[in-house]
């Protein structure tokens, strides 16, 4: 598993062009919009949200637009700098707190508890070897009945049938000029690891939409991407399609503690 220092080095290098190269990618834009649609029923004014791996702040800004109090962390100082800059461009007097730390150390850095939502969007948990580590963070930080939204690169993505994603053990993935170790759990792996949670929903992203590396080659084919987006929404919450997306979203609810 890559160390926090290794992850910081990689994502610091990527931060400069991340907003244009990744955030504005045709597939990423549409997949992120779908995640926001799912979040609308989970968070609203007065809620507290903990964002694991906030990156350049796209979700941070959206959560603040929902009048949430946001606590956002990232292992990359350069990504956090981008997030702070995005915040200044979009909103003022926001209830937001940033933390430079690895998600496995969140309990040491974030003193607030009883969050309504923990969000780990677009592959954050794929850098963690043991899902139980993420589950422990969520148990500690969430109030009973609070929700976790995990958006991860799944093992069964049909666009990548022949890729290294099929391997159960971690694989080295090229990230620019560097490589980090990634892990590709199935939805079953996640539900087994999150033993203190019940499953609320499963959704496939990029079932019909191509993965970002493909849509990046034709960024102006918006009519085609829009049509595929419609089919993504129609099929994404149905079996077996929610297993097959480029990304899969798992929504979990923390169980009430028994007396």
Secondary structure by P-SEA (a helix, b strand, c coil): cccaaaaaaaaaaacccccccccccaaaaaaaaaaaaaacccccccbbbbbccccccaaaaaaaaaccbbbbbbccaaaaaaaaaaaaacccccbbbbbbccccccccccccccccccccccccccccccaaaaaaaaaacccccbbbbbbccccccccccccccccccbbbbbcccbbbbbbbbcaaaaaaaaccccccbbbbcccccccaaaaaacccaaaaaaaaaaaaaaccccaaaaacccbbbbbbbbccccc
